[in-house]
Amino acid sequence: MLGGLQRLPQSLPVRYARAMRALLGWCVAAAAVSVSSPSWAAETVLDLSGAVPDDALRHFFVDFDVPAGTKELEISHDDLSEDNVLDWGLVDEKGAFRGWGGGNTENAVVAEQAASRSYLPGPITAGKWRVVVGKAKIKQKPASFSLKVTLRDTPTLAPQTARKKYAAPAPLSTETRWYAGDFHVHSIESGDAQPPLDEIAVFAKSRKLDFVMLSDHNTVSQLDFYAEAQKKHPTLLFLPGVEFTTYWGHANAIGATTYVDDKTELPGNSIGAAAKAFRAQGALLSINHPTLTLGDACIGCGWEHDLPVDQLDAVEIATGKFGVLTQSAVLYWDDLCAKGRHLAAIGGSDDHKAGVDESPTQSPIGSPTTLVYAKALSVQGIIDAVKTGRTVVKLFGPEDPMIELSSSVTPTGDTISAKQTKLSATITGGVGYMARFVKNGQAEAEVEIDSDPFVLELSASAPASGEDRYRVEVTEGSLRHTVTSHLWLTKADPSADAGPGGAGGGGGGGSEAGDDDGGCGCGVARGTLLGWLAALGLGLAALALRRKNR
């Protein structure tokens, strides 16, 4: 979203700007891939250039034959237009995913033991392969493209010994507590991002995070590098996942380790089939920046898919550091929860630069931070915590106030079964802020936080039928700083013993609290100013965003 390689100044000649972007893309690729080009390598160049089909489908394929003995493929591509944007990927002779570079400007290279970023190494088997082309934006018609495939009998890429098949690591900690993390971080394996995993880890640890999820666009190539990174950074969990990036919306597949086809409009595909495929591998689906509709400035960033709410698990209520983006996302989340689905609240920075040289429209890792109350710092521990709504989102960073939401009747997961209960929110680090309960999307009266810790309480009675949902928010002026997921209250099952329990906190904040960063240490009166600055930042984002890489 608010990241990626920014557009070069408009004062530069357009062709020069494109050349500079291409050069930058090549440099990024060169940093990730070691090349040794033997002069004796035999090459065959296939010119597959042609016209972009003028139809309603957003993807098409260009087939080519790979002969026996081929050891490496190199694909060069160009959309041949300043107005059109094409995305690029590759499938092999079996139709298996071999990479999605999206808007990568550099060539894609695939060999048996190495591949350029966003692509997967593996056998180069004889047969009919296909270049996948996505029609991200077609403004100039008729549209055409340049596409050349070079077939080599000797690879130019040195073997990438750092790549390993992904396997979930053993728990980094078996302590039951709040763990802080970021569910939306991009690495060099996303075409619009730059940082290797090392840089991401160093910055994440500087913000005292316990985990990060690399949500690279429509590829799982980043997983090949997890084992080495995890070994070098044993206190930071690299959570597997992918940003399922379509032209009609983006979603995080939390815990995903296998590619799922993103071409939802093609015959035989659908958003429902994709959601089912992610669920089959044990992943959770969370909508990213659902209300961020910026047209060509951020292609497909707003959620337009018609996906039943029961196929969702969470909503990214905060993306980046702009609180103004959160208001509509929270309303969107509330509307989905009103349909009865227990959806966790999560946040993600959408960082593309590992916190380095961030522009006004970008956000560093950890802004926002999501706290999850998990039984272990492990892949399954984090997934289980999100699944049961044990989350708190600190919208500006780890130093924001923390909220522990609990119930006098012990919840099961995020659900309290009782005629009545007393809800308690213990808030730390919040002096000078305001706090409020929110019932079924409607805010209760705000109370000033005047002590640390501060306890906010509410007596609640179960509805005659169905469920009521409660969360707690810490605010400053018009801005939310911290939001819990919900605790859901329903009438007790007469056959069950729903007696008083401890501070069992289930859902949305569970029963405990953590700590986060407020993003700007300026005191209570800053609320109005921050709201104005956030709105200004959104306007700048629309002007300065480089279009998303798919």
Disulfide bonds with the S-S distance in Angstrom:
Cys298-Cys301 1.80
Cys520-Cys522 2.01
